[in-house]
C-alpha cells in the first residue's frame, strides 16, 4: 500500500511551508519535488515539475465538500474478505479472534 | 499575504470557505482571476447567489464585483441572522449554500431562521438529510445544540428542484474547546431512504439492499423510509439513500448515494453502503466531509489547545488549513495519531484556539 510513503510525511512542512498544490501534497509527488527545490542540478527534474502543475482537467474543479468515493474504493467491498477486515471497528467485532460476531 | 486587513486570492476555487473566513475574521477579501480564460468568464450564477445570501445574513457587508465578473472585493459586516428566505438557483443544491451558513450562524446577532428553496439532494453537495443527521451533530461537539434544527419541509430532486428546508440555529458566545481523540467503535447505523415522484417501493428496495451488506456487522441498524407526497415531493423524480454510522464515543461517519438514470435502486443502495464502509475504514473521529467544519470550530475555540484525531486531510482541507493561517494566523500541529504504529495513517490535529467571542450577539 501507499501508506508507506504516507506515514513518513511531514504534514506541517508540506502544508505550511511548501508551494505544492493540495493534490501534489497528497499524491506523494512531494519527495521528488522537494528535492528539486534543494538541488536543481538536473534539468529533467525541472521539466517534470512543470508537467505536474500543468495537468489541467477538462472538467472544472467543483467547489464541493462532498467526498465522492471512487469506483475503485467501492469495488474493494465486493469480496467477503474485505468486508470482514473492518469487523474490529464495530462493537460486535472481537479484537483479535475472528468468527466471533 | 495578509496586509492591513485585506486578504487576496486568485481563482474561483475554495470560494465559499474563504468568504466564511473573511466574515468571521472581519478581514476583507479580494478574489481575482475568476475563470479568466473560460468561454464564459467570471462568477457563476450560484456564486453570485451565494454572495447575495451572505449579504442578506449580514449587516453592513460591501461587495464590489468587477464589470467582467472575474474579480470581486468583499468587506465583511456583522452577521445579523434572524428570519430570512433565499431562493437557491438550480445549478447547485441547497447544501452548497447551507455549508457556509452553518459555519457563520452560531456567531450571529440573532438566531438564524433561514428558509432555503431549491434542490435538496444532488450528487455534488451534502444533501439536506446528511446535513440534518451528520453535520449538525458536529456542532454539538462545540456546545452548539439547543434549538439547532434542519427541517425538510419539501423535497426537491434535480433538475427542477422545488424543495424547501428551514435551518434554525442558536447563537453562542463562544465555542467549546474540542478534545476528541478516541474514535471508539461503531455501535449503530442509521439511514434515511426517500423516493419522490417514483415508485415508493424504491425506498424499501434500497433499504433491503443496503442491509445485505450492513447486517453482518451490528444488529442496531435502523433505516427509515421517508415518505413525501404531492406538493412536498418537489418537481422532479429522484431517490437517494443516506447512511450514518455512530461510534461509542459519538464519532460520526456519513455517506450517501443518489439516483442515477438507468441504475437500479439496489445498486444505489450498495454504493451508499460501500461508501459508508470506506469512511469507517478511514477512521478517526471525524469523517472526510466534516474535516473543515471541525477544524474551523477548533480555531475559533477558547484560548486553549484543541485536539482532534482525523484521517489524512482532503485536498480541500489542505487548502483550508493554509487559508486559516492567512486569515487567523493559526497553524495546526499535525502529527501521526499513533507514532508507535507504523501503519497508522490517522493524524492528530491540534491548535491553540483564538478565543473567538461572538461580538455580534445581543446581550439579553
Interface residues (C-beta under 8 A of the other chain):
Chain A: X3 X6 X7 X11 X12 X15 X16 X21 X22 X23 X25 X26 X60 X61 X62 X63 X64 X65 X66 X67 X68 X69 X73 X74 X76 X77 X83 X86 X87 X89 X90 X91 X92 X93 X101
Chain B: X12 X13 X14 X15 X16 X35 X38 X95 X96 X99 X123 X124 X125 X126 X185 X186 X187 X213 X216 X217 X218 X219 X248 X255 X271 X273 X274 X275 X277 X278 X280 X281 X283 X287 X288 X289 X292 X312 X313 X314 X315 X316 X317 X318 X319 X321 X322 X325 X331 X332 X333 X334 X335 X336 X342 X343 X344 X345 X347
